Amino acid sequence: MAGALWQENDLVFSSNVGTQLDHHNVRRGFIKITQAAGIGGDWTPRELRHSFVSLLSDDGMSIERISHLVGHKTTAVTESVYRHPVSIQADHVEPFARLFSSREAS
C-alpha cells in the first residue's frame, strides 16, 4: 500500500513505509487499537503488561507461570515490578466488561 514510499528493511514489524518502529509509532498504533476496542486512548502497552500480571496473580496463577508467560528469567522482577494488588471497583471493571461482552457476541 505504501507504493514508492516503501523501504525494504527485512523487518518483521515495521512502520507503514517499512522503516523501524520507534516508540511514537507503537504508541500511535496502540491508541488506535484501544480506541477501536472501546476502552479509550489513555492506555499504554506497559499498563497492559502490569494489568496482565496483576490479574493473573489475583486469580491464583503461580508467580513462576506468570514469569514464564511474560518472558522473565526469574520471578523477582515479576513480583517486585509488575505484580500489584488488585482492588476491583466498578469503574475499573466496566471497560473490560464492554470489551469482552462485545467479543462474545461476535
C-alpha positions in Angstrom: 0.0 0.0 0.0 2.9 2.4 0.6 3.9 2.1 -3.1 7.0 4.1 -3.9 7.4 5.2 -0.3 8.1 1.6 0.8 11.7 1.0 2.2 12.5 -2.7 2.4 14.5 -3.3 5.6 13.7 -7.0 6.2 11.8 -6.2 9.4 9.0 -8.4 10.9 7.3 -5.4 12.4 7.7 -2.0 10.6 6.1 1.3 10.1 3.6 1.8 7.2 6.6 2.6 4.9 8.9 -0.3 6.1 11.1 1.6 8.5 12.0 0.6 12.0 9.3 1.3 14.6 10.1 3.7 17.3 8.0 4.4 20.5 6.0 7.1 18.7 4.9 4.6 16.0 4.0 2.0 18.6 2.1 4.4 20.8 0.0 5.8 17.9 -0.9 2.3 16.7 -1.7 1.2 20.2 -4.1 4.2 20.7 -5.9 3.3 17.6 -6.4 -0.3 18.8 -7.6 0.7 22.3 -10.0 3.3 20.9 -11.4 0.8 18.4 -11.8 -1.7 21.3 -13.9 0.9 23.1 -11.6 1.2 26.1 -10.3 4.7 25.4 -7.0 6.1 24.2 -5.3 6.5 27.6 -3.8 3.0 27.8 -0.1 2.1 27.2 1.4 -1.3 26.4 3.2 -1.0 29.7 0.0 -0.7 31.6 -1.5 -3.7 30.0 1.6 -5.8 30.9 1.2 -4.7 34.5 -2.5 -5.5 34.4 -1.9 -8.9 32.8 0.5 -9.9 35.6 -1.7 -8.5 38.4 -4.9 -10.1 37.2 -3.4 -13.5 36.7 -1.8 -13.3 40.1 -5.0 -12.2 41.7 -6.8 -15.1 40.1 -4.3 -17.6 41.7 -1.9 -18.4 38.9 1.6 -19.2 40.3 4.2 -16.4 40.0 6.5 -18.9 38.2 4.0 -19.5 35.5 3.3 -15.8 35.1 7.0 -15.0 34.9 7.3 -17.6 32.2 4.4 -16.1 30.2 5.9 -12.5 30.3 9.4 -13.7 29.5 11.2 -13.1 32.8 14.0 -15.4 33.7 13.2 -15.3 37.4 10.2 -14.3 39.5 12.0 -11.4 41.1 11.1 -8.7 38.5 7.6 -10.1 38.0 6.9 -9.9 41.8 8.6 -6.6 42.6 7.8 -4.5 39.4 4.8 -6.0 37.7 2.5 -7.5 40.3 0.2 -5.1 42.1 -2.7 -5.7 44.4 -5.9 -5.7 42.5 -8.8 -3.7 44.0 -11.7 -4.2 41.7 -14.0 -1.2 41.5 -16.9 -0.7 39.2 -15.3 2.0 37.1 -12.3 -0.3 36.5 -14.4 -3.3 35.5 -16.8 -1.6 33.2 -14.4 -1.1 30.2 -13.3 -4.7 30.4 -16.9 -5.9 30.6 -17.8 -4.0 27.5 -14.8 -5.3 25.7 -15.3 -8.9 26.5 -19.1 -8.9 26.1 -18.8 -7.5 22.6 -16.3 -10.3 21.7 -18.7 -13.0 22.9 -21.5 -11.5 20.8 -19.4 -11.7 17.6 
